[in-house]
Amino acid sequence: MEIESNPKDRMVTITGADGTKIVYSRFLADRPRLLLELKQRCGEDLPPDFPQEPHDGL
């Protein structure tokens, strides 16, 4: 799995081992929850530019 983030447009792209891509745009309704879950599950495997946005108490 590969996770890429683009701070400019706030998009997060997750690419699975089989090449499947999931793209989350800045318009995602629960973006803070997504970012928190990724941080908890992927930890040190995240790219250094991964968004460091505050989360809503989750």
N, CA, C and O atoms as a GROMACS GRO file, in nm:
protein
  232
    1MET      N    1   0.084  -0.117   0.000
    1MET     CA    2   0.000   0.000   0.000
    1MET      C    3   0.089   0.123   0.000
    1MET      O    4   0.197   0.124   0.060
    2GLU      N    5   0.043   0.226  -0.067
    2GLU     CA    6   0.116   0.353  -0.074
    2GLU      C    7   0.019   0.466  -0.046
    2GLU      O    8  -0.094   0.466  -0.095
    3ILE      N    9   0.063   0.562   0.034
    3ILE     CA   10  -0.019   0.679   0.067
    3ILE      C   11   0.055   0.804   0.024
    3ILE      O   12   0.170   0.825   0.064
    4GLU      N   13  -0.011   0.886  -0.056
    4GLU     CA   14   0.047   1.012  -0.102
    4GLU      C   15  -0.045   1.125  -0.059
    4GLU      O   16  -0.168   1.110  -0.059
    5SER      N   17   0.014   1.236  -0.022
    5SER     CA   18  -0.067   1.353   0.011
    5SER      C   19  -0.015   1.473  -0.066
    5SER      O   20   0.105   1.485  -0.091
    6ASN      N   21  -0.108   1.560  -0.102
    6ASN     CA   22  -0.073   1.681  -0.174
    6ASN      C   23  -0.124   1.798  -0.092
    6ASN      O   24  -0.243   1.830  -0.096
    7PRO      N   25  -0.034   1.865  -0.017
    7PRO     CA   26  -0.077   1.976   0.069
    7PRO      C   27  -0.141   2.091  -0.008
    7PRO      O   28  -0.226   2.162   0.047
    8LYS      N   29  -0.102   2.110  -0.132
    8LYS     CA   30  -0.154   2.222  -0.210
    8LYS      C   31  -0.306   2.211  -0.228
    8LYS      O   32  -0.378   2.308  -0.203
    9ASP      N   33  -0.355   2.095  -0.271
    9ASP     CA   34  -0.499   2.081  -0.291
    9ASP      C   35  -0.565   1.993  -0.185
    9ASP      O   36  -0.684   1.962  -0.195
   10ARG      N   37  -0.487   1.952  -0.082
   10ARG     CA   38  -0.535   1.876   0.032
   10ARG      C   39  -0.593   1.741  -0.007
   10ARG      O   40  -0.686   1.693   0.058
   11MET      N   41  -0.541   1.679  -0.112
   11MET     CA   42  -0.588   1.547  -0.154
   11MET      C   43  -0.499   1.440  -0.092
   11MET      O   44  -0.378   1.459  -0.076
   12VAL      N   45  -0.560   1.327  -0.059
   12VAL     CA   46  -0.488   1.211  -0.010
   12VAL      C   47  -0.522   1.096  -0.104
   12VAL      O   48  -0.639   1.068  -0.128
   13THR      N   49  -0.419   1.028  -0.157
   13THR     CA   50  -0.439   0.917  -0.247
   13THR      C   51  -0.381   0.791  -0.185
   13THR      O   52  -0.264   0.788  -0.145
   14ILE      N   53  -0.463   0.687  -0.176
   14ILE     CA   54  -0.419   0.559  -0.123
   14ILE      C   55  -0.419   0.461  -0.239
   14ILE      O   56  -0.520   0.443  -0.306
   15THR      N   57  -0.304   0.397  -0.263
   15THR     CA   58  -0.292   0.300  -0.371
   15THR      C   59  -0.265   0.164  -0.310
   15THR      O   60  -0.168   0.146  -0.237
   16GLY      N   61  -0.351   0.068  -0.339
   16GLY     CA   62  -0.338  -0.068  -0.288
   16GLY      C   63  -0.233  -0.146  -0.363
   16GLY      O   64  -0.186  -0.103  -0.468
   17ALA      N   65  -0.196  -0.260  -0.310
   17ALA     CA   66  -0.095  -0.347  -0.372
   17ALA      C   67  -0.136  -0.392  -0.512
   17ALA      O   68  -0.051  -0.418  -0.596
   18ASP      N   69  -0.267  -0.400  -0.536
   18ASP     CA   70  -0.316  -0.442  -0.667
   18ASP      C   71  -0.334  -0.327  -0.765
   18ASP      O   72  -0.381  -0.346  -0.877
   19GLY      N   73  -0.296  -0.205  -0.722
   19GLY     CA   74  -0.306  -0.087  -0.808
   19GLY      C   75  -0.434  -0.008  -0.793
   19GLY      O   76  -0.449   0.098  -0.854
   20THR      N   77  -0.526  -0.057  -0.712
   20THR     CA   78  -0.651   0.016  -0.688
   20THR      C   79  -0.621   0.146  -0.616
   20THR      O   80  -0.545   0.148  -0.519
   21LYS      N   81  -0.682   0.255  -0.663
   21LYS     CA   82  -0.659   0.386  -0.601
   21LYS      C   83  -0.787   0.438  -0.539
   21LYS      O   84  -0.896   0.425  -0.595
   22ILE      N   85  -0.772   0.497  -0.421
   22ILE     CA   86  -0.880   0.567  -0.355
   22ILE      C   87  -0.830   0.710  -0.334
   22ILE      O   88  -0.724   0.731  -0.275
   23VAL      N   89  -0.906   0.807  -0.382
   23VAL     CA   90  -0.866   0.947  -0.372
   23VAL      C   91  -0.966   1.021  -0.285
   23VAL      O   92  -1.086   1.019  -0.312
   24TYR      N   93  -0.916   1.085  -0.180
   24TYR     CA   94  -0.998   1.165  -0.091
   24TYR      C   95  -0.966   1.312  -0.116
   24TYR      O   96  -0.852   1.355  -0.103
   25SER      N   97  -1.068   1.386  -0.153
   25SER     CA   98  -1.047   1.528  -0.182
   25SER      C   99  -1.068   1.611  -0.056
   25SER      O  100  -1.106   1.558   0.048
   26ARG      N  101  -1.044   1.738  -0.067
   26ARG     CA  102  -1.061   1.829   0.046
   26ARG      C  103  -1.208   1.843   0.084
   26ARG      O  104  -1.240   1.900   0.188
   27PHE      N  105  -1.296   1.791   0.002
   27PHE     CA  106  -1.439   1.802   0.028
   27PHE      C  107  -1.494   1.680   0.104
   27PHE      O  108  -1.615   1.671   0.125
   28LEU      N  109  -1.408   1.589   0.143
   28LEU     CA  110  -1.450   1.471   0.218
   28LEU      C  111  -1.519   1.514   0.346
   28LEU      O  112  -1.467   1.598   0.421
   29ALA      N  113  -1.634   1.460   0.372
   29ALA     CA  114  -1.714   1.502   0.487
   29ALA      C  115  -1.645   1.477   0.620
   29ALA      O  116  -1.658   1.558   0.712
   30ASP      N  117  -1.574   1.368   0.635
   30ASP     CA  118  -1.512   1.334   0.763
   30ASP      C  119  -1.360   1.322   0.747
   30ASP      O  120  -1.300   1.224   0.792
   31ARG      N  121  -1.300   1.419   0.684
   31ARG     CA  122  -1.155   1.418   0.660
   31ARG      C  123  -1.074   1.403   0.789
   31ARG      O  124  -0.979   1.325   0.790
   32PRO      N  125  -1.108   1.474   0.898
   32PRO     CA  126  -1.029   1.456   1.021
   32PRO      C  127  -1.026   1.311   1.068
   32PRO      O  128  -0.922   1.262   1.114
   33ARG      N  129  -1.138   1.241   1.057
   33ARG     CA  130  -1.143   1.100   1.100
   33ARG      C  131  -1.055   1.014   1.009
   33ARG      O  132  -0.983   0.927   1.058
   34LEU      N  133  -1.060   1.038   0.877
   34LEU     CA  134  -0.976   0.963   0.784
   34LEU      C  135  -0.829   0.981   0.819
   34LEU      O  136  -0.755   0.883   0.828
   35LEU      N  137  -0.785   1.104   0.840
   35LEU     CA  138  -0.645   1.131   0.870
   35LEU      C  139  -0.603   1.066   1.002
   35LEU      O  140  -0.494   1.011   1.012
   36LEU      N  141  -0.690   1.072   1.101
   36LEU     CA  142  -0.661   1.010   1.229
   36LEU      C  143  -0.647   0.859   1.215
   36LEU      O  144  -0.554   0.800   1.270
   37GLU      N  145  -0.738   0.796   1.143
   37GLU     CA  146  -0.731   0.651   1.122
   37GLU      C  147  -0.604   0.612   1.049
   37GLU      O  148  -0.540   0.513   1.084
   38LEU      N  149  -0.567   0.687   0.947
   38LEU     CA  150  -0.444   0.656   0.873
   38LEU      C  151  -0.322   0.668   0.963
   38LEU      O  152  -0.232   0.584   0.958
   39LYS      N  153  -0.318   0.773   1.046
   39LYS     CA  154  -0.205   0.791   1.138
   39LYS      C  155  -0.197   0.677   1.238
   39LYS      O  156  -0.088   0.628   1.267
   40GLN      N  157  -0.311   0.633   1.290
   40GLN     CA  158  -0.313   0.524   1.388
   40GLN      C  159  -0.273   0.392   1.325
   40GLN      O  160  -0.204   0.313   1.390
   41ARG      N  161  -0.314   0.366   1.203
   41ARG     CA  162  -0.291   0.236   1.140
   41ARG      C  163  -0.158   0.227   1.066
   41ARG      O  164  -0.101   0.118   1.054
   42CYS      N  165  -0.109   0.340   1.015
   42CYS     CA  166   0.012   0.337   0.932
   42CYS      C  167   0.134   0.395   1.003
   42CYS      O  168   0.247   0.364   0.966
   43GLY      N  169   0.111   0.478   1.103
   43GLY     CA  170   0.219   0.532   1.185
   43GLY      C  171   0.338   0.584   1.108
   43GLY      O  172   0.327   0.679   1.031
   44GLU      N  173   0.453   0.521   1.131
   44GLU     CA  174   0.578   0.569   1.073
   44GLU      C  175   0.590   0.544   0.923
   44GLU      O  176   0.685   0.592   0.861
   45ASP      N  177   0.497   0.470   0.865
   45ASP     CA  178   0.503   0.442   0.721
   45ASP      C  179   0.444   0.554   0.637
   45ASP      O  180   0.446   0.546   0.514
   46LEU      N  181   0.391   0.657   0.701
   46LEU     CA  182   0.333   0.769   0.627
   46LEU      C  183   0.442   0.859   0.571
   46LEU      O  184   0.551   0.868   0.628
   47PRO      N  185   0.414   0.925   0.458
   47PRO     CA  186   0.514   1.016   0.402
   47PRO      C  187   0.537   1.135   0.495
   47PRO      O  188   0.448   1.172   0.571
   48PRO      N  189   0.657   1.194   0.490
   48PRO     CA  190   0.687   1.307   0.579
   48PRO      C  191   0.596   1.427   0.559
   48PRO      O  192   0.578   1.506   0.652
   49ASP      N  193   0.539   1.443   0.442
   49ASP     CA  194   0.451   1.557   0.417
   49ASP      C  195   0.304   1.526   0.443
   49ASP      O  196   0.215   1.601   0.401
   50PHE      N  197   0.277   1.415   0.514
   50PHE     CA  198   0.139   1.377   0.544
   50PHE      C  199   0.075   1.488   0.625
   50PHE      O  200   0.138   1.543   0.716
   51PRO      N  201  -0.051   1.524   0.593
   51PRO     CA  202  -0.117   1.637   0.662
   51PRO      C  203  -0.114   1.623   0.813
   51PRO      O  204  -0.143   1.516   0.867
   52GLN      N  205  -0.081   1.730   0.881
   52GLN     CA  206  -0.077   1.734   1.027
   52GLN      C  207  -0.192   1.818   1.080
   52GLN      O  208  -0.176   1.893   1.177
   53GLU      N  209  -0.306   1.805   1.017
   53GLU     CA  210  -0.422   1.886   1.054
   53GLU      C  211  -0.475   1.842   1.190
   53GLU      O  212  -0.466   1.724   1.226
   54PRO      N  213  -0.530   1.935   1.264
   54PRO     CA  214  -0.592   1.896   1.392
   54PRO      C  215  -0.716   1.812   1.364
   54PRO      O  216  -0.782   1.827   1.261
   55HIS      N  217  -0.747   1.725   1.458
   55HIS     CA  218  -0.869   1.645   1.443
   55HIS      C  219  -0.972   1.690   1.546
   55HIS      O  220  -0.938   1.757   1.644
   56ASP      N  221  -1.095   1.655   1.525
   56ASP     CA  222  -1.206   1.702   1.607
   56ASP      C  223  -1.229   1.614   1.730
   56ASP      O  224  -1.340   1.565   1.751
   57GLY      N  225  -1.125   1.595   1.811
   57GLY     CA  226  -1.141   1.521   1.934
   57GLY      C  227  -1.163   1.372   1.919
   57GLY      O  228  -1.210   1.307   2.013
   58LEU      N  229  -1.130   1.317   1.805
   58LEU     CA  230  -1.148   1.172   1.784
   58LEU      C  231  -1.029   1.096   1.832
   58LEU      O  232  -1.026   0.973   1.823
   0.00000   0.00000   0.00000
